């Protein structure tokens, strides 16, 4: 009986002509179930390992992600496929508030598990609000939204070192992207980085924009509803409740909600 081939050692497959080996790998590609199968295949021998590197790249491209070079990157991409909506990983909020909708809370808990599984994986949190949001509220309100997500991840056991940033963009990106007021704007987008690769790729509507700074509460303050409109407490992530779109400012209500949210944040921390 021939000895089993081991990683890095020659095997009889090396005797195959290169064009035949390429044909085999191409046929195998269509039957691959993901990074686990690719990893097993790559251990067969040096020659197949080279072909598997090409397969990893092609598998990533088929899934809309160029630049995939490692099996871990492909594994992260595979894990995120069920969490991606319209090309992004979105966490949706309850109307004009920092409260996260139940469906998005479950998604966020899945993301926490993914970050714990891949210790080299980092996440950037980019929070937004509607284009009609009062300019005096929008930046600090979205920073509060970003911090709510960050605190949730930390509470679920994610390392602070894995949170690359928690940014509030105010309404700038909503305007640049042409989002409609309501659920289309009341969200945060999450982007993941591993091995220098960002998954999913950042959309072009971030290009040329800088984070708003210098108004209101500190960037790490978690506020409650920052708008005089009532927030929609419906459980569905598909509900089209309004985001922070009023032109008026109920400062008394906002301050009380901010104080309550700060206390909640201290309890979590």
VOPAGU-2260 file (C-alpha; in pm, 1 decimal, decimal comma):
REM VOPAGU-2260
SITE   aa  ch    i         X         Y         Z
SITE  UNK   A    0       0,0       0,0       0,0
SITE  UNK   A    1     133,8     339,8     -95,4
SITE  UNK   A    2     187,5     584,4     191,9
SITE  UNK   A    3     -63,2     864,8     228,2
SITE  UNK   A    4      64,3    1195,0      84,5
SITE  UNK   A    5     135,0    1458,6     348,1
SITE  UNK   A    6     140,3    1836,7     313,4
SITE  UNK   A    7     458,3    1951,2     141,9
SITE  UNK   A    8     564,4    1605,2      23,1
SITE  UNK   A    9     553,2    1474,5    -335,2
SITE  UNK   A   10     263,4    1257,1    -446,8
SITE  UNK   A   11     175,1    1067,0    -763,7
SITE  UNK   A   12     -47,4    1354,2    -883,7
SITE  UNK   A   13     267,3    1550,9    -957,9
SITE  UNK   A   14     325,8    1321,8   -1253,7
SITE  UNK   A   15      14,5    1451,5   -1425,7
SITE  UNK   A   16      65,6    1700,4   -1710,9
SITE  UNK   A   17      -3,0    2062,5   -1606,7
SITE  UNK   A   18    -290,2    2103,6   -1851,9
SITE  UNK   A   19    -459,3    1790,1   -1715,3
SITE  UNK   A   20    -408,1    1909,4   -1359,3
SITE  UNK   A   21    -567,8    2240,7   -1450,0
SITE  UNK   A   22    -861,8    2058,5   -1608,1
SITE  UNK   A   23    -907,4    1850,1   -1292,3
SITE  UNK   A   24    -900,6    2154,7   -1067,7
SITE  UNK   A   25   -1152,4    2332,4   -1289,8
SITE  UNK   A   26   -1389,2    2035,8   -1270,6
SITE  UNK   A   27   -1341,6    2016,1    -893,7
SITE  UNK   A   28   -1416,0    2386,6    -860,1
SITE  UNK   A   29   -1777,8    2341,3    -958,4
SITE  UNK   A   30   -1824,5    2082,3    -683,1
SITE  UNK   A   31   -1655,6    2275,9    -403,1
SITE  UNK   A   32   -1866,2    2346,9     -95,4
SITE  UNK   A   33   -1647,2    2617,3      52,8
SITE  UNK   A   34   -1313,8    2688,8     219,7
SITE  UNK   A   35   -1305,0    2360,2     415,1
SITE  UNK   A   36   -1304,6    2153,1      97,4
SITE  UNK   A   37   -1046,5    2383,0     -59,2
SITE  UNK   A   38    -823,5    2347,1     245,5
SITE  UNK   A   39    -832,9    1966,6     226,8
SITE  UNK   A   40    -763,7    1974,6    -144,8
SITE  UNK   A   41    -469,4    2212,9    -103,0
SITE  UNK   A   42    -299,5    1970,0     135,2
SITE  UNK   A   43    -273,4    1700,8    -132,2
SITE  UNK   A   44      50,0    1823,5    -284,3
SITE  UNK   A   45     243,5    2132,0    -390,0
SITE  UNK   A   46     103,3    2138,3    -741,9
SITE  UNK   A   47    -257,3    2122,8    -629,6
SITE  UNK   A   48    -183,9    2384,2    -364,4
SITE  UNK   A   49     -91,2    2629,2    -639,3
SITE  UNK   A   50    -408,8    2550,7    -828,2
SITE  UNK   A   51    -613,0    2585,0    -507,7
SITE  UNK   A   52    -477,0    2936,9    -463,1
SITE  UNK   A   53    -626,6    3020,8    -801,2
SITE  UNK   A   54    -952,1    2852,8    -700,1
SITE  UNK   A   55    -969,2    3061,5    -381,9
SITE  UNK   A   56    -941,7    3378,3    -588,8
SITE  UNK   A   57   -1203,5    3259,3    -837,7
SITE  UNK   A   58   -1442,7    3153,9    -561,6
SITE  UNK   A   59   -1416,5    3501,5    -411,0
SITE  UNK   A   60   -1475,4    3667,5    -748,2
SITE  UNK   A   61   -1784,0    3454,8    -809,4
SITE  UNK   A   62   -1918,7    3583,7    -479,4
SITE  UNK   A   63   -1855,7    3946,2    -575,5
SITE  UNK   A   64   -1534,8    3993,6    -376,2
SITE  UNK   A   65   -1207,9    4048,8    -563,3
SITE  UNK   A   66    -871,7    4018,1    -392,3
SITE  UNK   A   67    -938,1    3699,5    -191,6
SITE  UNK   A   68    -598,6    3535,1    -134,6
SITE  UNK   A   69    -632,1    3314,9     172,7
SITE  UNK   A   70    -866,1    3043,4     291,5
SITE  UNK   A   71    -945,9    3245,8     604,2
SITE  UNK   A   72   -1056,6    3540,6     392,1
SITE  UNK   A   73   -1277,1    3307,8     189,4
SITE  UNK   A   74   -1415,8    3156,3     509,3
SITE  UNK   A   75   -1510,1    3501,8     641,3
SITE  UNK   A   76   -1672,0    3587,4     307,7
SITE  UNK   A   77   -1874,3    3265,6     318,0
SITE  UNK   A   78   -1987,9    3335,9     674,7
SITE  UNK   A   79   -2099,9    3687,6     582,0
SITE  UNK   A   80   -2301,7    3583,0     276,1
SITE  UNK   A   81   -2619,3    3526,1     477,7
SITE  UNK   A   82   -2572,0    3856,8     661,1
SITE  UNK   A   83   -2532,5    4076,0     354,0
SITE  UNK   A   84   -2828,3    4283,0     233,3
SITE  UNK   A   85   -2796,4    4483,1     -88,6
SITE  UNK   A   86   -2420,2    4438,7     -87,5
SITE  UNK   A   87   -2367,0    4550,3     273,0
SITE  UNK   A   88   -2394,4    4416,6     625,8
SITE  UNK   A   89   -2659,7    4646,8     773,4
SITE  UNK   A   90   -2782,5    4696,9    1128,3
SITE  UNK   A   91   -3121,5    4869,8    1123,9
SITE  UNK   A   92   -3253,2    5097,7    1396,2
SITE  UNK   A   93   -3600,3    5162,0    1534,9
SITE  UNK   A   94   -3701,1    5474,1    1345,0
SITE  UNK   A   95   -3572,9    5794,2    1505,2
SITE  UNK   A   96   -3385,6    5618,9    1784,3
SITE  UNK   A   97   -3066,3    5435,1    1875,8
SITE  UNK   A   98   -3255,4    5114,6    1959,0
SITE  UNK   A   99   -3171,5    4827,0    1725,1
SITE  UNK   A  100   -3449,6    4629,0    1560,5
SITE  UNK   A  101   -3486,8    4267,1    1679,5
SITE  UNK   A  102   -3390,3    4115,0    1345,3
SITE  UNK   A  103   -3073,1    4320,6    1338,2
SITE  UNK   A  104   -2992,5    4229,6    1699,9
SITE  UNK   A  105   -2986,3    3863,8    1598,7
SITE  UNK   A  106   -2764,2    3952,5    1301,4
SITE  UNK   A  107   -2531,5    4145,8    1531,7
SITE  UNK   A  108   -2501,1    3849,2    1766,1
SITE  UNK   A  109   -2403,5    3630,2    1469,4
SITE  UNK   A  110   -2139,4    3887,4    1378,8
SITE  UNK   A  111   -2005,5    3877,1    1734,3
SITE  UNK   A  112   -1963,9    3501,2    1699,0
SITE  UNK   A  113   -1779,6    3547,3    1369,6
SITE  UNK   A  114   -1539,9    3799,7    1525,1
SITE  UNK   A  115   -1468,1    3562,6    1812,8
SITE  UNK   A  116   -1402,8    3280,0    1568,9
SITE  UNK   A  117   -1156,4    3487,6    1362,2
SITE  UNK   A  118    -932,5    3679,1    1600,9
SITE  UNK   A  119    -750,8    3856,4    1315,5
SITE  UNK   A  120   -1080,3    3996,1    1184,7
SITE  UNK   A  121   -1161,4    4363,0    1257,6
SITE  UNK   A  122   -1488,2    4550,2    1212,6
SITE  UNK   A  123   -1561,6    4914,3    1127,4
SITE  UNK   A  124   -1902,4    5054,1    1223,7
SITE  UNK   A  125   -2041,8    5332,4    1003,0
SITE  UNK   A  126   -2370,0    5476,9    1135,0
SITE  UNK   A  127   -2610,1    5704,3     943,4
SITE  UNK   A  128   -2934,4    5897,3     965,2
SITE  UNK   A  129   -3178,9    6055,8     722,3
SITE  UNK   A  130   -3104,6    6351,3     499,6
SITE  UNK   A  131   -3373,3    6562,9     672,5
SITE  UNK   A  132   -3213,3    6526,1    1015,4
SITE  UNK   A  133   -3145,7    6856,4    1197,8
SITE  UNK   A  134   -2781,2    6952,3    1135,8
SITE  UNK   A  135   -2729,2    7018,6    1507,9
SITE  UNK   A  136   -2825,5    6659,8    1592,8
SITE  UNK   A  137   -2718,5    6440,2    1304,4
SITE  UNK   A  138   -2343,6    6389,7    1378,8
SITE  UNK   A  139   -2373,6    6319,1    1750,4
SITE  UNK   A  140   -2689,3    6113,6    1696,7
SITE  UNK   A  141   -2513,9    5881,8    1453,4
SITE  UNK   A  142   -2210,3    5856,0    1681,3
SITE  UNK   A  143   -2449,8    5741,2    1951,0
SITE  UNK   A  144   -2588,1    5479,8    1712,1
SITE  UNK   A  145   -2237,8    5355,4    1636,3
SITE  UNK   A  146   -2156,5    5323,6    2004,5
SITE  UNK   A  147   -2472,3    5124,0    2074,6
SITE  UNK   A  148   -2350,7    4866,3    1822,1
SITE  UNK   A  149   -1999,9    4868,8    1966,7
SITE  UNK   A  150   -2128,9    4812,8    2320,8
SITE  UNK   A  151   -2344,4    4524,5    2202,4
SITE  UNK   A  152   -2043,9    4354,3    2042,3
SITE  UNK   A  153   -1835,0    4405,6    2356,1
SITE  UNK   A  154   -2114,8    4266,2    2572,5
SITE  UNK   A  155   -2117,7    3955,6    2351,4
SITE  UNK   A  156   -1747,7    3895,3    2417,3
SITE  UNK   A  157   -1580,1    4066,2    2120,2
SITE  UNK   A  158   -1237,5    4212,6    2194,5
SITE  UNK   A  159   -1213,0    4591,7    2185,3
SITE  UNK   A  160    -898,1    4549,4    1973,2
SITE  UNK   A  161   -1115,3    4401,9    1696,0
SITE  UNK   A  162   -1331,9    4713,6    1667,9
SITE  UNK   A  163   -1133,1    4927,6    1427,2
SITE  UNK   A  164   -1371,6    5225,2    1442,1
SITE  UNK   A  165   -1723,7    5330,7    1541,4
SITE  UNK   A  166   -1812,5    5631,0    1326,7
SITE  UNK   A  167   -2115,1    5855,9    1300,4
SITE  UNK   A  168   -2151,8    6013,3     955,3
SITE  UNK   A  169   -2449,2    6232,3    1032,2
SITE  UNK   A  170   -2660,9    6269,7     719,8
SITE  UNK   A  171   -2372,0    6326,8     476,5
SITE  UNK   A  172   -2364,3    5974,5     333,4
SITE  UNK   A  173   -2744,1    5954,6     312,7
SITE  UNK   A  174   -2735,0    6260,7      89,5
SITE  UNK   A  175   -2441,0    6133,4    -117,8
SITE  UNK   A  176   -2599,1    5790,0    -165,4
SITE  UNK   A  177   -2945,3    5929,2    -238,5
SITE  UNK   A  178   -3114,4    5727,1      36,5
SITE  UNK   A  179   -3476,7    5800,5     106,9
SITE  UNK   A  180   -3580,4    5906,0     459,4
SITE  UNK   A  181   -3693,9    5615,9     672,0
SITE  UNK   A  182   -3556,8    5265,7     698,9
SITE  UNK   A  183   -3321,2    5318,7     405,1
SITE  UNK   A  184   -3131,7    5575,7     613,1
SITE  UNK   A  185   -3188,2    5448,5     968,8
SITE  UNK   A  186   -2901,5    5202,4     973,4
SITE  UNK   A  187   -2533,0    5137,8    1025,0
SITE  UNK   A  188   -2309,0    4954,3     780,5
SITE  UNK   A  189   -2041,2    4713,6     898,9
SITE  UNK   A  190   -1719,1    4649,0     707,8
SITE  UNK   A  191   -1469,7    4378,4     798,8
SITE  UNK   A  192   -1094,6    4374,2     744,4
SITE  UNK   A  193    -868,0    4069,2     746,5
SITE  UNK   A  194    -523,1    4041,3     592,6
SITE  UNK   A  195    -554,1    4389,8     442,0
SITE  UNK   A  196    -877,8    4300,2     259,6
SITE  UNK   A  197   -1206,1    4481,0     333,3
SITE  UNK   A  198   -1520,6    4264,8     314,0
SITE  UNK   A  199   -1754,3    4373,8     164,0
SITE  UNK   A  200   -1583,3    4645,5     -42,7
SITE  UNK   A  201   -1671,7    5000,3      64,0
SITE  UNK   A  202   -1916,4    5167,8    -176,9
SITE  UNK   A  203   -1807,9    5472,0    -372,2
SITE  UNK   A  204   -2049,0    5700,1    -186,4
SITE  UNK   A  205   -1792,7    5721,1      96,5
SITE  UNK   A  206   -1530,8    5861,4    -141,0
SITE  UNK   A  207   -1432,3    6220,3     -73,1
SITE  UNK   A  208   -1625,4    6248,0     255,4
SITE  UNK   A  209   -1478,8    6324,1     597,8
SITE  UNK   A  210   -1637,4    6246,8     932,0
SITE  UNK   A  211   -1828,0    6540,1    1084,8
SITE  UNK   A  212   -1673,3    6659,7    1410,4
SITE  UNK   A  213   -1697,0    6915,3    1684,8
SITE  UNK   A  214   -2061,8    6943,7    1786,7
SITE  UNK   A  215   -2278,7    6837,2    2075,1
SITE  UNK   A  216   -2200,2    6542,8    2295,4
SITE  UNK   A  217   -1867,0    6362,5    2294,1
SITE  UNK   A  218   -1826,8    6102,1    2021,9
SITE  UNK   A  219   -1855,0    5814,0    2268,5
SITE  UNK   A  220   -2184,1    5926,7    2425,6
SITE  UNK   A  221   -2482,7    5696,4    2370,1
SITE  UNK   A  222   -2807,3    5888,4    2340,4
SITE  UNK   A  223   -3162,9    5773,7    2310,9
SITE  UNK   A  224   -3415,8    5918,7    2068,1
SITE  UNK   A  225   -3274,6    6246,9    1940,8
SITE  UNK   A  226   -3588,2    6351,2    1755,4
SITE  UNK   A  227   -3931,8    6481,4    1843,4
SITE  UNK   A  228   -4102,6    6228,7    1615,8
SITE  UNK   A  229   -4209,0    5908,9    1788,0
SITE  UNK   A  230   -3998,1    5605,3    1705,2
SITE  UNK   A  231   -4158,7    5297,6    1553,7
SITE  UNK   A  232   -4124,2    4996,5    1781,2
SITE  UNK   A  233   -4241,4    4744,2    1523,6
SITE  UNK   A  234   -4044,3    4419,9    1520,6
SITE  UNK   A  235   -3981,0    4389,7    1149,3
SITE  UNK   A  236   -3662,3    4506,5     979,9
SITE  UNK   A  237   -3871,0    4559,2     666,8
SITE  UNK   A  238   -4099,1    4819,7     824,6
SITE  UNK   A  239   -4068,0    5163,0     661,4
SITE  UNK   A  240   -4082,2    5377,3     976,2
SITE  UNK   A  241   -3939,1    5727,2     956,4
SITE  UNK   A  242   -3582,7    5801,3    1052,1
SITE  UNK   A  243   -3478,5    6130,9    1213,7
SITE  UNK   A  244   -3648,8    6355,6     957,5
SITE  UNK   A  245   -3823,2    6636,7    1142,8
SITE  UNK   A  246   -3696,8    6991,8    1121,0
SITE  UNK   A  247   -3783,6    7062,0    1485,6
SITE  UNK   A  248   -3577,0    6991,0    1797,5
SITE  UNK   A  249   -3736,4    6882,4    2125,4
SITE  UNK   A  250   -3425,2    6949,5    2331,6
SITE  UNK   A  251   -3581,7    6858,6    2666,7
SITE  UNK   A  252   -3689,8    6516,1    2548,5
SITE  UNK   A  253   -3356,9    6459,6    2374,0
SITE  UNK   A  254   -3152,8    6551,2    2681,4
SITE  UNK   A  255   -3354,0    6319,4    2904,6
SITE  UNK   A  256   -3317,0    6033,2    2656,6
SITE  UNK   A  257   -2944,2    6099,9    2625,7
SITE  UNK   A  258   -2899,1    6085,7    3004,5
SITE  UNK   A  259   -3088,6    5758,3    3025,6
SITE  UNK   A  260   -2884,0    5606,3    2744,9
SITE  UNK   A  261   -2557,3    5714,2    2904,9
SITE  UNK   A  262   -2661,4    5535,0    3223,8
SITE  UNK   A  263   -2744,7    5223,6    3022,2
SITE  UNK   A  264   -2402,0    5240,1    2858,7
SITE  UNK   A  265   -2229,9    5258,8    3197,5
SITE  UNK   A  266   -2426,6    4953,3    3311,9
SITE  UNK   A  267   -2311,0    4758,8    3005,5
SITE  UNK   A  268   -1948,9    4862,7    3049,6
